[in-house]
Amino acid sequence: MSYHREPTVFGVPNFNAAEDAAALRGAMKGFGTDEQAIIEILTTRSNAQRQAIAQAFTHEYGRDIIEDLKSELGGHFEDVIVALMLPPEEYLCKELHNCMDGMGTDEHTLVEILCTRTKKEIAAIVATYEQMYNRPLAEHMCSETSGDFRRLLTLIVTSSPQGARDEEAGVNPARAQEAAQQLYDAGEAKWGTDEEIFNKILAHESFGQLRLIFEAYKNIAGRTIEQAIKAEIGGELKEALSAIVECVENAAAWFAQRIRAAMEGAGTEDKTLIRIIVSRAEIDLGSIKQEYERIYDKTLESDLKNETSGDYKRALVALLGPA
């Protein structure tokens, strides 16, 4: 099944960047800040419209809107607003860089950003990363990860001319059958698993082609590819391959589960919450909301309201769009 992607943020018709810039300047100038005005404007504009507002703001007032927002706001609310103001690739590159910088690497974030995106989205991230940090993403990742997990991520981000994740090519049932047989031979049909084959196929094929491969696999093996991965592969590689499989089948459900995991337990993983809600708002946050309710029998909005508070809560709920 090909899944329908429904956003929650579409931008506004009759958009006027100069007017929005003036309203935001008014919300920040003088005594006290009008947080509600900031939320109302920035959560309803598309990212392209926000970039236009930032330009108009600099043009009109000679100031950097992100710096002004940072000096007026604080805490997780500030994090949401700054995330909204960055171009999508820049924001994700920052998140990738932060999750690898300093002590230890946050593998969950690497998986969430790199294993769930199409070839086009990955290419934009790879190009932006090198511009921002003056080193290739693949190189930074190689120094922070190891083993088969490192090999999989490297395959995803290094596009040879025919490239990883060939989205443009149509789907090919005969090739899908061959690939499914290769996966079966690399796993269930032998002692020990040949991770290399799993990595190669799951990193390179388009989501559409992978859908066919997984169907063919089920016919050959009598069980799903997820079941095979969970039974035969361990550790970070299992998490990464499972993310690819689940996103091929239903990305919205995968993200819904990731949001739920970020809210469960003692503290809330605010970084994850903000990243998914902001980065999926113009892609499929509407679908994620529906899947969340289907899986957990509760609305995402009600759970978010329990986990967050104040302007931070208001900003996230605004991005969810009408109930």
Buried (B, 14 or more C-beta within 10 A) or exposed (E): EEBEBBBBBEBEEEBBBBEBBBBBBEBBEEEEBBBEBBBBBBBBBBBEBBBBBBBBBEEEBEEEBBEBBBEBBEEBBBBBBBBBBBBBBBBBBBBBBEBBEEEEBBBBBBBBBBBBBBBEBBBBBBEBBBEBBEEBBBEBBBEBBEEBBBBBBBBBBBBEEEBBBBBEEEBBEEBBBBBBBBBBEBBBEEEEBBBEBBBBBBBBBBBBBBBBBBBBBBEBBEEBBBEBBBEBBEEBBBBBBBBBBBBBBBBBBBBBBBBBEBBEEEEBBBBBBBBBBBBBBBBBBBBBBBBBBEEBEEBBBEBBBEBBEEBBBBBBBBBBBEE
